[in-house]
Amino acid sequence: MSKHDILNAIGNTPCVELRHVVPDGCARVFVKLEGQNPTGSYKDRMAKAMIEEAERRGDLKQGMTVVEATGGSTGSSIALVCAIKGYAFTVVSSNAFAQEKLNTMSAFGATVDIVHSPSGKITPDLIPSMRERAKYLSTGENFYYTDQFSNSDVIVGYEGLGRELLDQLPGGIDAFCGAVGGAGMVMGVSKVLKKELPDCRVTVLEPASAPVITKGHGGRHSVEGIGIGFLPPILDKEMYDDALAIEESEGRAMARRLAKEEGILAGTSTGLNVVAALKIAQELGPGKVVATVACDTGLKYVRGDLFIDN
Ligand SMILES: Cc1ncc(COP(=O)(O)O)c(C=O)c1O
């Protein structure tokens, strides 16, 4: 692959310190701007890893069709990688996710198959039904189901994010937190951080209205990308120290503050990440460092109600 290949534009995102939303008396808080990846989210890292690891093993060969079930960020990333590598891509998604994401997947050449959510919400049965449909559509030898929720190749994709954090914060990282969908991001980053900094505290986050990890049951919510309604198979208890449920309303308010006060335009899952990072920063106090990620660009959500003050 040439060094000028678009796939080499994935990763190496900036890491910025929050200057305005962090109250006095807190640890410093740093955020990786993952919206700067080519499709606007950290999912580009895992899409590239899932496709290239499958190619390396010989599970995916030219002429095959890739299949996945996704809210649209993973799908946009896989669609980009498939477009560049010449694979057909069939993606199962839903009207519960931003129309921008569905259109982006089509723009990259994917075939989009919709599972209808009657309420327009992410209900506990939605992702399982989308996965059933993807499994059905990938029957036969000419298909490769990337199965993001049980595919450990995603962890390989996110290790780079962890390594970048270590380089960008050479003074050390006392805590890292991240909201969990399939859990690939937190698991990949934690694997690297815990190896180099064994005392770094890793916290996984979920919407308080869908507390599968903290309370054992799912629920309806609108935080795209997380709160998938079941415990993600990749989530390994050994790789995190604690779990926090964050109110979706607080995450949404923080997404608006991040835009207005920090110049970071990102989605609701990022809002949750920063709400939690501030709670941890308050507990740890001055002299410590907390890191988290801005998962994706808020441009995906400007047409919805996220940035409308209420
Ligand atoms: C916007 C957004 N935030 C957070 C996540 C959660 O990431 P992970 O699946 O690695 O846990 C996703 C995953 O789809 C996402 O799209």
The ligand as an SDF file (V2000), in Angstrom:
LIG
                    3D

 16 16  0  0  0  0  0  0  0  0999 V2000
  -20.7810    7.2330   17.7330 C   0  0  0  0  0  0  0  0  0  0  0  0
  -20.2970    6.0050   18.4680 C   0  0  0  0  0  0  0  0  0  0  0  0
  -19.8820    6.1200   19.7330 N   0  0  0  0  0  0  0  0  0  0  0  0
  -19.4630    5.0440   20.4450 C   0  0  0  0  0  0  0  0  0  0  0  0
  -19.4570    3.7690   19.8950 C   0  0  0  0  0  0  0  0  0  0  0  0
  -19.0060    2.5830   20.7300 C   0  0  0  0  0  0  0  0  0  0  0  0
  -17.8120    2.0130   20.2910 O   0  0  0  0  0  0  0  0  0  0  0  0
  -17.4820    0.4900   20.5100 P   0  0  0  0  0  0  0  0  0  0  0  0
  -18.4080   -0.3060   19.6130 O   0  0  0  0  0  0  0  0  0  0  0  0
  -16.0470    0.3090   20.1260 O   0  0  0  0  0  0  0  0  0  0  0  0
  -17.7170    0.1740   21.9510 O   0  0  0  0  0  0  0  0  0  0  0  0
  -19.8810    3.6120   18.5720 C   0  0  0  0  0  0  0  0  0  0  0  0
  -19.9450    2.2770   17.9660 C   0  0  0  0  0  0  0  0  0  0  0  0
  -20.7260    2.0290   17.0570 O   0  0  0  0  0  0  0  0  0  0  0  0
  -20.2980    4.7550   17.8340 C   0  0  0  0  0  0  0  0  0  0  0  0
  -20.7300    4.6530   16.5620 O   0  0  0  0  0  0  0  0  0  0  0  0
  1  2  1  0
  2  3  1  0
  2 15  2  0
  3  4  2  0
  4  5  1  0
  5  6  1  0
  5 12  2  0
  6  7  1  0
  7  8  1  0
  8  9  2  0
  8 10  1  0
  8 11  1  0
 12 13  1  0
 12 15  1  0
 13 14  2  0
 15 16  1  0
M  END
$$$$
